[in-house]
Each structure stands twice: as structure tokens, then as C-alpha cells.
Amino acid sequence: RLCAEYTELGEQLGITVALENMPGGDTTVPYSCAEQFLKLLDKIKSPYFKVCLDTGHANWALPTGELPAMARALAPHICALHLHDNGGTWDNHFLPYGGTINWDELCKALGEGGYTGTVNLETGAMRQMGDALFEQYMTFQCGIATELRDKILAARA
């Protein structure tokens, strides 16, 4: 009910509402799998109601290897990505390629599914490092984000 109310307000203000998939270790957690999102999207039926796909949450909640299928199913409805990795058992916020997500398959699924939005990393910052090292770390993260974006775009071609 809240999603419908927020979406109605979003429509009035011209703002898109995005619901993020939830973590929790299995698909009994609400909005942790594609089927739950697709039912809600069908119920609300508004261009102002979209999905924020959090890859770390999905990798934790879904059985191994099912994240690309979720991304492919939801790609036309995704307006935001929270890209990070983990080992499938906790929401670690590792850099992509630092855990068990198959990034090539995920990018292919997003591209083939028609995702056109922003590539956003949601990783932990290393606040104790000095400015020079922090700048190198951020540059490294930008390189990863650029590679992922390029893989998504290549899959759309």
C-alpha cells in the first residue's frame, strides 16, 4: 500500500519512486526476487514506480547464479543500480569482482534486458587512508564502474 501511495505522490511531483530489493539470505524476505517485484509492478502500473537493483542484496538472497536472471527480468523496470559484491552470505559491500557475483553474466543480462540507467558502485570507503591513496582508490573504483558500464552497453548492441 505504501508503494502505491508514494508512487501517487511521485506522479504528482514528477519524481520516480524506486523500491530496492532486500537482503536476508533467502527469497522469503519481501522483494528479494524478481517474481515479487513483477507482481507489484503489475499492480501499481505506473511509469513513476521503478526498481533499484542492489546486487549485493540479491547475491545474498538468491540461490547461487540466479542474479543475472533477476536482472534480465527486471531490467526494463530498473532505474538505479547499487553495484557491489559479497560472498553470498552477508552484505559486505566489496568492490565488484571481490566476491562471488559473475559480473560478465550480470552485465550481459542488464544490457540484453535494456537497462539504460546509471552505473553506481555502493562500496565501503577507506576513510583511514591518506588523501593521495584515497584518490588512487577512487580512480580504481571509477575504472571498475566504467568497465561494467561498457559491458552493459556492449550487450545492448
KEGU-587086 format. One record per atom (N, C-alpha, C, CB): atom name; residue number from 1; y, x, z. Coordinates in Angstrom, 2 decimals, decimal comma. Atoms other than C-alpha are relative to their C-alpha. Glycine has a CB too. Layout:
N
 atomo num       v       u       w
    CA NUM       Y       X       Z
...
//
This chain:
157
 atomo num       v       u       w
     N   1   -1,20    0,82    0,00
    CA   1    0,00    0,00    0,00
     C   1    1,26    0,87    0,00
    CB   1    0,00   -0,93    1,21
     N   2   -1,17   -0,87   -0,05
    CA   2    2,43    2,82    0,84
     C   2    0,30    0,63   -1,35
    CB   2   -0,19    1,08    1,04
     N   3   -0,22   -0,61    1,32
    CA   3    1,89    4,44   -2,56
     C   3    0,71   -0,98   -0,92
    CB   3   -1,35    0,43   -0,63
     N   4   -0,65    1,01    0,84
    CA   4    2,88    1,19   -4,28
     C   4    1,45   -0,18    0,42
    CB   4   -0,75   -1,34    0,09
     N   5   -1,38    0,16   -0,50
    CA   5    5,97    0,84   -2,06
     C   5    0,86    1,20   -0,38
    CB   5    0,01   -0,20    1,52
     N   6   -0,75   -1,21    0,38
    CA   6    7,04    4,46   -2,64
     C   6    0,25    0,03   -1,51
    CB   6   -0,76    1,26    0,44
     N   7   -0,14    0,01    1,45
    CA   7    6,44    4,05   -6,37
     C   7    1,08   -0,99   -0,42
    CB   7   -1,33   -0,34   -0,67
     N   8   -1,04    0,99    0,31
    CA   8    8,58    0,91   -6,47
     C   8    1,39    0,58    0,28
    CB   8   -0,22   -1,30    0,83
     N   9   -1,27   -0,65   -0,32
    CA   9   11,39    2,81   -4,75
     C   9    0,30    1,10   -1,01
    CB   9   -0,03    0,58    1,43
     N  10   -0,17   -1,04    1,01
    CA  10   10,84    5,74   -7,14
     C  10    0,47   -0,57   -1,32
    CB  10   -1,29    0,76   -0,20
     N  11   -0,42    0,66    1,24
    CA  11   11,17    3,39  -10,11
     C  11    1,48   -0,38    0,06
    CB  11   -0,86   -1,25   -0,27
     N  12   -1,40    0,40   -0,16
    CA  12   14,48    2,08   -8,75
     C  12    0,94    1,20   -0,07
    CB  12    0,19   -0,73    1,34
     N  13   -0,84   -1,20   -0,06
    CA  13   15,80    5,62   -8,24
     C  13   -0,22    0,95   -1,18
    CB  13   -0,25    0,73    1,28
     N  14    0,32   -0,89    1,12
    CA  14   14,25    7,17  -11,35
     C  14   -0,70    1,27    0,46
    CB  14    1,26    0,36   -0,75
     N  15    0,68   -1,16   -0,59
    CA  15   12,08    9,51   -9,22
     C  15   -1,51   -0,22   -0,10
    CB  15    0,43    0,21    1,48
     N  16    1,46    0,06    0,06
    CA  16    8,39   10,24   -9,81
     C  16   -0,59    0,32    1,37
    CB  16   -0,55    0,96   -1,07
     N  17    0,73   -0,21   -1,25
    CA  17    6,12    9,97   -6,77
     C  17   -1,33    0,65   -0,34
    CB  17   -0,21   -1,35    0,78
     N  18    1,27   -0,69    0,25
    CA  18    3,19   12,41   -6,67
     C  18   -0,83    0,00    1,27
    CB  18    0,24    1,46   -0,49
     N  19    0,94   -0,03   -1,11
    CA  19    0,18   11,99   -4,40
     C  19   -0,91    1,21   -0,17
    CB  19   -0,84   -1,32    0,07
     N  20    0,81   -1,21    0,03
    CA  20   -1,62   15,24   -3,58
     C  20   -1,42   -0,28    0,48
    CB  20    0,64    1,10    0,87
     N  21    1,38    0,12   -0,44
    CA  21   -5,39   15,43   -3,35
     C  21   -0,17    0,71    1,34
    CB  21   -0,97    0,58   -1,06
     N  22    0,17   -0,49   -1,37
    CA  22   -6,60   16,09    0,18
     C  22   -1,23    0,88    0,15
    CB  22   -0,08   -1,17    0,96
     N  23    1,16   -0,84   -0,28
    CA  23   -8,93   18,76    1,53
     C  23   -0,87   -0,66    1,07
    CB  23    0,43    1,41    0,45
     N  24    0,77    0,51   -1,11
    CA  24  -11,63   18,25    4,08
     C  24   -1,48    0,30   -0,05
    CB  24    0,18   -1,43    0,09
     N  25    1,40   -0,42    0,02
    CA  25  -14,96   19,62    2,99
     C  25   -0,95   -0,95   -0,69
    CB  25   -0,45    0,19    1,36
     N  26    0,87    0,90    0,77
    CA  26  -16,33   16,55    1,19
     C  26    0,85   -1,10   -0,62
    CB  26   -1,13   -0,60    0,90
     N  27   -0,74    1,01    0,74
    CA  27  -15,35   13,66   -1,05
     C  27    0,14   -1,32    0,74
    CB  27   -0,66   -0,24   -1,31
     N  28   -0,24    1,21   -0,78
    CA  28  -15,35   11,07    1,75
     C  28    1,44   -0,05    0,49
    CB  28   -0,96   -0,08    1,18
     N  29   -1,42   -0,03   -0,36
    CA  29  -11,79   12,17    2,52
     C  29    0,77   -0,74   -1,09
    CB  29    0,51    1,48    0,17
     N  30   -0,73    0,75    1,02
    CA  30   -9,40    9,75    0,78
     C  30    0,75    0,92   -0,97
    CB  30    0,99   -0,95    0,66
     N  31   -0,70   -0,69    1,08
    CA  31   -8,03   11,01   -2,55
     C  31   -0,37    1,48   -0,08
    CB  31    1,48   -0,14    0,18
     N  32    0,51   -1,36    0,15
    CA  32  -10,19   14,10   -2,68
     C  32   -0,81    0,16   -1,29
    CB  32   -0,87    0,38    1,20
     N  33    0,73   -0,10    1,26
    CA  33  -11,89   13,28   -6,00
     C  33    0,69   -0,85   -1,08
    CB  33   -1,48   -0,45    0,18
     N  34   -0,66    0,65    1,12
    CA  34  -10,85   12,06   -9,45
     C  34   -0,19   -1,51    0,00
    CB  34   -0,51    0,58   -1,31
     N  35    0,28    1,43    0,06
    CA  35  -12,51    8,65   -9,19
     C  35    0,94   -0,79    0,90
    CB  35   -1,46   -0,28    0,40
     N  36   -0,90    0,69   -0,93
    CA  36  -10,40    7,68   -6,17
     C  36    1,42   -0,07   -0,58
    CB  36    0,02    0,71    1,37
     N  37   -1,33   -0,02    0,61
    CA  37   -7,19    8,73   -7,95
     C  37    0,08   -0,95   -1,18
    CB  37    0,36    1,42   -0,44
     N  38   -0,03    0,85    1,19
    CA  38   -8,10    6,94  -11,17
     C  38    0,05   -1,48    0,37
    CB  38   -1,23    0,27   -0,88
     N  39   -0,06    1,39   -0,47
    CA  39   -8,69    3,67   -9,28
     C  39    1,41   -0,34    0,48
    CB  39   -1,02   -0,23    1,14
     N  40   -1,35    0,25   -0,51
    CA  40   -5,32    3,99   -7,54
     C  40    1,02   -0,02   -1,14
    CB  40    0,38    1,07    1,04
     N  41   -0,90   -0,02    1,16
    CA  41   -3,53    4,92  -10,78
     C  41   -0,12   -1,28   -0,81
    CB  41   -0,31    1,21   -0,89
     N  42    0,22    1,24    0,73
    CA  42   -5,09    1,88  -12,46
     C  42    0,61   -1,18    0,75
    CB  42   -1,50   -0,23   -0,24
     N  43   -0,54    1,08   -0,82
    CA  43   -3,99   -0,33   -9,58
     C  43    1,54    0,00   -0,03
    CB  43   -0,49    0,13    1,46
     N  44   -1,46   -0,08   -0,05
    CA  44   -0,38    0,91   -9,47
     C  44    0,63   -0,11   -1,39
    CB  44    0,44    1,31    0,67
     N  45   -0,44    0,09    1,40
    CA  45    0,10    1,32  -13,25
     C  45    1,50    0,20   -0,16
    CB  45   -0,39   -1,35   -0,58
     N  46   -1,42   -0,31    0,16
    CA  46    3,48    3,00  -13,21
     C  46    0,17    1,41   -0,51
    CB  46    0,76   -0,19    1,33
     N  47   -0,27   -1,37    0,44
    CA  47    4,83    5,99  -15,10
     C  47    0,69    0,83    1,08
    CB  47    0,86   -0,01   -1,26
     N  48   -0,65   -0,70   -1,12
    CA  48    6,57    6,87  -11,82
     C  48   -0,98    0,39    1,10
    CB  48    1,08   -0,87    0,58
     N  49    1,02   -0,40   -0,97
    CA  49    3,28    7,38   -9,95
     C  49   -0,94    1,00   -0,65
    CB  49   -0,79   -1,24    0,53
     N  50    0,77   -1,10    0,59
    CA  50    1,52   10,68  -10,66
     C  50   -0,83    0,70    1,06
    CB  50    0,94    1,00   -0,70
     N  51    0,89   -0,79   -0,85
    CA  51   -0,85   13,24   -9,16
     C  51    0,54    1,42    0,13
    CB  51   -1,44    0,03   -0,57
     N  52   -0,20   -1,42   -0,25
    CA  52   -0,20   16,62   -7,58
     C  52   -1,38    0,58    0,27
    CB  52    1,00    0,27    1,21
     N  53    1,33   -0,59   -0,16
    CA  53   -3,41   18,62   -8,06
     C  53    0,11    1,30    0,78
    CB  53   -0,67    0,25   -1,37
     N  54    0,07   -1,19   -0,85
    CA  54   -3,96   21,13   -5,26
     C  54   -1,39    0,61   -0,20
    CB  54    0,28   -0,34    1,53
     N  55    1,29   -0,60    0,36
    CA  55   -6,68   23,48   -6,49
     C  55   -0,79    0,47    1,21
    CB  55    0,21    1,16   -0,94
     N  56    0,70   -0,43   -1,21
    CA  56   -7,49   24,88   -3,05
     C  56   -0,64   -1,17    0,72
    CB  56    0,95    0,73    0,93
     N  57    0,55    1,20   -0,64
    CA  57   -7,95   21,40   -1,59
     C  57   -1,23   -0,48   -0,77
    CB  57    1,06   -1,11    0,07
     N  58    1,13    0,48    0,81
    CA  58  -10,20   20,40   -4,50
     C  58   -1,19    0,93    0,11
    CB  58    0,43   -0,14   -1,46
     N  59    1,11   -0,96   -0,10
    CA  59  -12,26   23,59   -4,28
     C  59   -0,73   -0,14    1,33
    CB  59    0,52    1,43   -0,16
     N  60    0,60    0,20   -1,33
    CA  60  -12,88   22,84   -0,60
     C  60   -0,74   -1,34    0,06
    CB  60    1,09    0,06    1,09
     N  61    0,55    1,34   -0,15
    CA  61  -13,61   19,12   -1,00
     C  61   -1,14   -0,31   -0,98
    CB  61    1,09   -1,01   -0,19
     N  62    0,98    0,34    1,04
    CA  62  -15,67   19,04   -4,21
     C  62   -1,20    0,93    0,02
    CB  62    0,66    0,03   -1,36
     N  63    1,13   -0,91    0,18
    CA  63  -19,14   20,40   -4,87
     C  63    0,38    1,14   -0,95
    CB  63   -1,23   -0,76   -0,54
     N  64   -0,29   -1,19    0,80
    CA  64  -19,08   23,86   -6,45
     C  64    0,00   -0,32   -1,49
    CB  64   -1,01    1,11    0,31
     N  65   -0,08    0,13    1,44
    CA  65  -17,95   23,84  -10,06
     C  65    0,58   -1,31   -0,51
    CB  65   -1,32    0,17   -0,56
     N  66   -0,48    1,30    0,47
    CA  66  -16,55   20,27  -10,17
     C  66    1,52   -0,09   -0,17
    CB  66   -0,44   -1,06    0,94
     N  67   -1,45    0,03    0,12
    CA  67  -12,85   21,18  -10,05
     C  67    0,47   -0,14   -1,45
    CB  67    0,59    1,27    0,59
     N  68   -0,45    0,20    1,38
    CA  68  -12,49   21,56  -13,86
     C  68   -0,17   -1,44   -0,49
    CB  68   -0,75    0,93   -0,93
     N  69    0,20    1,40    0,42
    CA  69  -13,94   18,06  -14,38
     C  69    1,06   -0,90    0,62
    CB  69   -1,42   -0,48    0,41
     N  70   -1,05    0,78   -0,64
    CA  70  -11,47   16,63  -11,87
     C  70    1,33    0,22   -0,71
    CB  70    0,13    0,37    1,50
     N  71   -1,25   -0,32    0,69
    CA  71   -8,59   18,43  -13,58
     C  71    0,06   -0,65   -1,37
    CB  71    0,15    1,52   -0,13
     N  72    0,05    0,59    1,34
    CA  72   -9,68   17,22  -17,01
     C  72    0,24   -1,51    0,08
    CB  72   -1,36    0,31   -0,69
     N  73   -0,13    1,46   -0,14
    CA  73   -9,93   13,60  -15,83
     C  73    1,41   -0,41    0,40
    CB  73   -0,99   -0,51    1,04
     N  74   -1,32    0,35   -0,52
    CA  74   -6,56   13,65  -14,09
     C  74    1,16    0,61   -0,78
    CB  74    0,11    0,41    1,42
     N  75   -1,06   -0,76    0,68
    CA  75   -4,61   15,96  -16,46
     C  75    1,14   -0,86   -0,55
    CB  75   -0,60    0,79   -1,13
     N  76   -1,12    0,79    0,53
    CA  76   -2,64   13,19  -18,19
     C  76    0,89   -0,61    1,10
    CB  76   -0,53   -1,12   -0,87
     N  77   -0,73    0,61   -1,11
    CA  77   -1,52   11,94  -14,76
     C  77    0,59    1,03    0,97
    CB  77   -0,92   -0,93    0,76
     N  78   -0,47   -1,06   -0,91
    CA  78   -0,72   15,30  -13,14
     C  78    1,44    0,37   -0,36
    CB  78   -0,93    1,26   -0,07
     N  79   -1,39   -0,42    0,23
    CA  79    2,97   16,09  -12,72
     C  79    0,32    1,29    0,74
    CB  79    0,98   -1,10    0,42
     N  80   -0,24   -1,23   -0,76
    CA  80    2,62   19,04  -10,34
     C  80   -1,34    0,63    0,34
    CB  80    0,81   -0,29    1,29
     N  81    1,17   -0,76   -0,40
    CA  81    0,13   21,76   -9,55
     C  81    0,34    0,84    1,23
    CB  81   -0,51    0,90   -1,16
     N  82   -0,05   -0,97   -1,09
    CA  82   -0,40   23,64   -6,30
     C  82   -1,19    0,91   -0,23
    CB  82   -0,04   -0,70    1,45
     N  83    1,08   -0,90    0,39
    CA  83   -2,43   26,59   -7,54
     C  83   -0,21    1,08    1,05
    CB  83    0,30    0,64   -1,36
     N  84    0,43   -1,05   -0,92
    CA  84   -4,24   28,72   -5,01
     C  84   -1,51   -0,05    0,08
    CB  84    0,64   -0,18    1,42
     N  85    1,45   -0,18    0,00
    CA  85   -7,79   29,85   -4,32
     C  85   -0,52    0,07    1,43
    CB  85   -0,40    1,28   -0,78
     N  86    0,68   -0,16   -1,29
    CA  86  -10,28   29,95   -1,46
     C  86   -1,49    0,19   -0,26
    CB  86    0,25   -1,25    0,94
     N  87    1,44   -0,17    0,13
    CA  87  -13,97   30,43   -0,78
     C  87   -0,78   -1,30    0,01
    CB  87   -0,50    0,86    1,10
     N  88    0,65    1,30    0,02
    CA  88  -14,70   26,70   -0,82
     C  88   -0,28   -0,58    1,37
    CB  88   -1,28    0,10   -0,73
     N  89    0,28    0,50   -1,35
    CA  89  -14,84   26,31    2,96
     C  89    1,25   -0,15    0,87
    CB  89   -0,97    0,92    0,68
     N  90   -1,23    0,11   -0,77
    CA  90  -11,20   26,43    4,08
     C  90    1,19    0,09   -0,95
    CB  90    0,08    1,11    1,10
     N  91   -1,21    0,03    0,81
    CA  91   -7,65   26,02    2,75
     C  91    0,77    1,32    0,18
    CB  91    0,90   -1,22    0,38
     N  92   -0,52   -1,34   -0,27
    CA  92   -6,92   29,78    2,65
     C  92    1,31    0,36   -0,70
    CB  92   -1,01    0,98   -0,38
     N  93   -1,20   -0,32    0,79
    CA  93   -4,11   29,82    0,06
     C  93   -0,02    1,45   -0,51
    CB  93    1,25   -0,22    0,85
     N  94    0,11   -1,30    0,65
    CA  94   -5,42   33,01   -1,57
     C  94    0,67   -0,09   -1,37
    CB  94   -1,50    0,43   -0,14
     N  95   -0,47   -0,05    1,38
    CA  95   -3,91   34,13   -4,85
     C  95   -1,12   -0,45   -0,94
    CB  95    0,48    1,44   -0,37
     N  96    1,04    0,27    0,98
    CA  96   -5,74   32,79   -7,91
     C  96   -0,78    1,27   -0,31
    CB  96    0,61   -0,59   -1,29
     N  97    0,99   -1,05    0,24
    CA  97   -8,80   34,95   -8,65
     C  97   -0,45    0,66    1,30
    CB  97    0,57    1,05   -0,94
     N  98    0,39   -0,60   -1,28
    CA  98   -9,13   35,77   -4,92
     C  98   -1,09   -0,77    0,72
    CB  98    1,19    0,11    0,89
     N  99    1,03    0,82   -0,62
    CA  99  -11,77   33,13   -4,20
     C  99   -1,07   -0,37   -1,02
    CB  99    0,60   -1,26    0,62
     N 100    1,14    0,42    0,81
    CA 100  -14,42   31,08   -5,98
     C 100    0,34   -0,94   -1,15
    CB 100   -0,99   -0,66    0,87
     N 101   -0,38    0,88    1,10
    CA 101  -12,43   28,94   -8,45
     C 101   -0,18    0,74   -1,33
    CB 101    1,47   -0,50    0,15
     N 102    0,13   -0,53    1,35
    CA 102  -13,30   29,50  -12,10
     C 102    1,29   -0,35   -0,75
    CB 102   -1,27   -0,58   -0,73
     N 103   -1,33    0,26    0,55
    CA 103   -9,74   29,82  -13,42
     C 103   -0,01   -0,19   -1,51
    CB 103    0,93    1,14    0,35
     N 104    0,08    0,21    1,45
    CA 104  -10,73   30,10  -17,07
     C 104   -0,40   -1,44   -0,31
    CB 104   -1,02    0,98   -0,63
     N 105    0,44    1,38    0,22
    CA 105  -12,57   26,77  -16,89
     C 105    1,05   -1,00    0,43
    CB 105   -1,31   -0,26    0,75
     N 106   -1,04    0,91   -0,49
    CA 106   -9,81   25,14  -14,86
     C 106    1,17   -0,07   -0,99
    CB 106    0,51    0,46    1,39
     N 107   -1,12   -0,02    0,97
    CA 107   -7,06   26,23  -17,29
     C 107   -0,40   -0,70   -1,30
    CB 107    0,44    1,45   -0,30
     N 108    0,50    0,67    1,19
    CA 108   -9,17   25,08  -20,22
     C 108    0,00   -1,52    0,19
    CB 108   -1,42    0,50   -0,35
     N 109    0,04    1,43   -0,29
    CA 109   -9,67   21,68  -18,59
     C 109    1,40   -0,61    0,05
    CB 109   -0,72   -0,26    1,34
     N 110   -1,38    0,49   -0,07
    CA 110   -5,95   21,27  -17,85
     C 110    0,61   -0,06   -1,39
    CB 110    0,85    0,88    0,92
     N 111   -0,56   -0,03    1,35
    CA 111   -4,96   22,29  -21,37
     C 111   -0,60   -1,06   -0,90
    CB 111   -0,20    1,35   -0,62
     N 112    0,67    1,00    0,83
    CA 112   -7,55   20,15  -23,11
     C 112    0,34   -1,42    0,45
    CB 112   -1,50    0,20    0,02
     N 113   -0,36    1,31   -0,52
    CA 113   -6,58   17,26  -20,85
     C 113    1,45   -0,38   -0,27
    CB 113   -0,26   -0,05    1,47
     N 114   -1,37    0,30    0,37
    CA 114   -2,97   17,52  -21,97
     C 114    1,04    0,28    1,07
    CB 114    0,08   -1,41   -0,36
     N 115   -1,00   -0,31   -1,03
    CA 115   -1,26   18,93  -18,87
     C 115    1,18    0,73   -0,62
    CB 115   -0,63    0,84    1,13
     N 116   -1,21   -0,58    0,58
    CA 116    2,35   19,80  -19,75
     C 116    1,01    0,44    1,06
    CB 116    0,65   -0,99   -0,93
     N 117   -0,96   -0,28   -1,06
    CA 117    3,96   20,43  -16,37
     C 117    0,12    1,46    0,39
    CB 117   -0,34   -0,79    1,18
     N 118   -0,28   -1,31   -0,55
    CA 118    4,95   23,40  -14,30
     C 118   -1,25    0,64    0,58
    CB 118    1,08   -0,09    1,07
     N 119    1,06   -0,78   -0,67
    CA 119    2,58   26,14  -13,12
     C 119    0,63    0,56    1,28
    CB 119   -0,58    1,17   -0,94
     N 120   -0,57   -0,34   -1,29
    CA 120    3,26   26,63   -9,41
     C 120   -1,08    0,59    0,91
    CB 120    0,65   -1,23    0,65
     N 121    0,92   -0,60   -0,95
    CA 121    1,46   29,04   -7,09
     C 121    0,39   -0,44    1,41
    CB 121    0,00    1,55   -0,11
     N 122   -0,22    0,38   -1,40
    CA 122    1,07   27,90   -3,48
     C 122   -0,81    0,98    0,86
    CB 122   -0,43   -1,50    0,29
     N 123    0,71   -1,07   -0,70
    CA 123    0,12   31,13   -1,77
     C 123    0,78    0,44    1,22
    CB 123   -0,25    1,18   -0,93
     N 124   -0,65   -0,51   -1,20
    CA 124    0,87   32,78    1,52
     C 124    0,92    1,16   -0,33
    CB 124   -1,04    0,43    1,02
     N 125   -0,94   -1,12    0,18
    CA 125    3,89   35,06    1,63
     C 125   -0,32    1,08    1,02
    CB 125    1,48   -0,47    0,16
     N 126    0,22   -1,15   -0,87
    CA 126    3,55   38,51    3,12
     C 126    1,34    0,39    0,62
    CB 126   -0,63    1,21   -0,78
     N 127   -1,34   -0,14   -0,57
    CA 127    6,61   38,36    5,36
     C 127    0,23    1,33    0,72
    CB 127    0,25   -1,12    0,94
     N 128   -0,19   -1,25   -0,72
    CA 128    5,99   41,63    7,21
     C 128    0,25    1,21   -0,89
    CB 128   -1,19    0,27    0,86
     N 129   -0,18   -1,16    0,88
    CA 129    6,22   43,87    4,15
     C 129    1,49    0,22   -0,27
    CB 129   -0,76   -0,20   -1,33
     N 130   -1,38   -0,35    0,32
    CA 130    9,43   45,66    3,24
     C 130    0,45   -0,63   -1,30
    CB 130    0,16    1,50   -0,07
     N 131   -0,58    0,65    1,18
    CA 131   11,76   44,42    0,52
     C 131   -0,59    0,52   -1,31
    CB 131    1,49    0,19    0,00
     N 132    0,50   -0,58    1,25
    CA 132   10,52   46,82   -2,17
     C 132   -1,42   -0,46   -0,28
    CB 132    0,07    1,54    0,05
     N 133    1,38    0,43    0,17
    CA 133    6,87   45,96   -1,61
     C 133   -0,07   -1,51   -0,25
    CB 133   -0,84    0,37    1,23
     N 134   -0,04    1,45    0,20
    CA 134    7,70   42,25   -1,37
     C 134    0,38   -0,33   -1,45
    CB 134    1,01   -0,65    0,98
     N 135   -0,39    0,22    1,39
    CA 135    9,42   42,43   -4,76
     C 135   -1,17    0,27   -0,95
    CB 135    1,20    0,89   -0,37
     N 136    1,18   -0,30    0,82
    CA 136    6,31   44,05   -6,27
     C 136   -1,04   -1,11    0,13
    CB 136   -0,61    1,36    0,40
     N 137    0,97    1,08   -0,25
    CA 137    4,11   41,38   -4,68
     C 137    0,41   -1,27   -0,75
    CB 137   -0,10   -0,29    1,53
     N 138   -0,47    1,19    0,71
    CA 138    6,27   38,58   -6,09
     C 138   -0,11    0,17   -1,51
    CB 138    1,46   -0,30    0,39
     N 139    0,16   -0,28    1,42
    CA 139    6,26   40,22   -9,53
     C 139   -1,46   -0,16   -0,41
    CB 139    0,51    1,43   -0,33
     N 140    1,43    0,14    0,25
    CA 140    2,46   40,40   -9,34
     C 140   -0,38   -1,49   -0,07
    CB 140   -0,81    0,72    1,10
     N 141    0,28    1,43    0,01
    CA 141    2,32   36,68   -8,48
     C 141    0,54   -0,67   -1,27
    CB 141    0,60   -0,68    1,25
     N 142   -0,57    0,55    1,23
    CA 142    4,61   35,87  -11,41
     C 142   -0,89    0,32   -1,20
    CB 142    1,43    0,55   -0,24
     N 143    0,92   -0,37    1,06
    CA 143    2,21   37,76  -13,66
     C 143   -1,23   -0,89   -0,03
    CB 143   -0,42    1,45    0,16
     N 144    1,16    0,91   -0,08
    CA 144   -0,69   35,64  -12,44
     C 144    0,38   -1,38   -0,50
    CB 144   -0,53   -0,08    1,46
     N 145   -0,45    1,33    0,43
    CA 145    1,28   32,42  -12,93
     C 145    0,20   -0,04   -1,52
    CB 145    1,32   -0,38    0,71
     N 146   -0,21   -0,07    1,45
    CA 146    2,24   33,50  -16,46
     C 146   -1,33    0,00   -0,74
    CB 146    0,81    1,25   -0,36
     N 147    1,33   -0,02    0,63
    CA 147   -1,38   34,26  -17,32
     C 147   -0,65   -1,38    0,04
    CB 147   -0,91    1,02    0,70
     N 148    0,58    1,34   -0,11
    CA 148   -2,52   30,86  -16,04
     C 148    0,70   -0,97   -0,95
    CB 148    0,09   -0,51    1,45
     N 149   -0,76    0,85    0,92
    CA 149    0,26   29,11  -17,96
     C 149   -0,45    0,24   -1,44
    CB 149    1,50    0,25    0,14
     N 150    0,40   -0,34    1,37
    CA 150   -0,71   30,95  -21,14
     C 150   -1,40   -0,51   -0,32
    CB 150    0,06    1,51   -0,21
     N 151    1,36    0,52    0,22
    CA 151   -4,37   29,97  -20,71
     C 151    0,01   -1,52   -0,18
    CB 151   -0,92    0,39    1,19
     N 152   -0,11    1,46    0,15
    CA 152   -3,41   26,30  -20,27
     C 152    0,55   -0,33   -1,38
    CB 152    0,91   -0,60    1,11
     N 153   -0,60    0,24    1,31
    CA 153   -1,20   26,42  -23,36
     C 153   -0,97    0,32   -1,14
    CB 153    1,27    0,82   -0,16
     N 154    0,96   -0,37    1,03
    CA 154   -3,90   28,18  -25,40
     C 154   -1,08   -1,08   -0,16
    CB 154   -0,65    1,35    0,34
     N 155    1,02    1,05    0,06
    CA 155   -6,38   25,42  -24,52
     C 155    0,54   -1,28   -0,64
    CB 155   -0,52   -0,31    1,40
     N 156   -0,62    1,18    0,63
    CA 156   -3,91   22,81  -25,84
     C 156    0,05    0,13   -1,51
    CB 156    1,41   -0,22    0,55
     N 157   -0,15   -0,24    1,45
    CA 157   -3,79   24,41  -29,28
     C 157   -1,19   -0,49   -0,79
    CB 157    0,20    1,48   -0,26
//
